[in-house]
Amino acid sequence: MEGKWDAYLTVEGVTGESERAGHEEEIELLSFSFGASNPSSIGTGGGGGIGTVDIQSFNFEKHTDAASADMFKHCCAGKHFPSGKVTLYKAGGDGGAVDYLIFEFEEIYVDDIQWSGTAGGGIPTEIVSFSFAKIVVTYNQQDSAGAKAGSYMGSWNLKTKEP
């Protein structure tokens, strides 16, 4: 199913300003990016091999809100948040929202925070990047009617270098 999506971030110990029912005090995301890469080497002399996975920082854009000062403070001090979760929602078959993509994090470090705005142009935005010690990614499949049809999960612990 295609459609519009909404994304919300919860970080243990941080209060956002979302007023949407079911997401009160969460952080509403405008966009995000995240990925991992593990280049292989396929050569002529001895077959192929894999390298070490490179887990990228989780990057997101949001409006400046009550969470901004805590994010900035933790970035400057090098302190971590215990845990956090990003949940993407889209329309479901019953007219309700379905949580279809979930990123769960442990030991979150804010790597970077950048503010941007234009006078008279509305609420400034910020782009935040954070790294983490562990991630769990869950995808909830939807059938043609929009109901949940299956769940798939993958995880990686950056400290132990295993799922």
Protein Blocks (a to p, Z undefined) as FASTA:
>chain_A
ZZddddddddehiacfbfbehiaoiacdfbdcddddddddddfknopadddddddddddd
ddddfklmmmmmmmmnopacfbdcdddddddfkopacdfbdcddehiadfbdcddddehi
apaddddddddfbdcdddddddfkopafbdcdddddfklopZZ
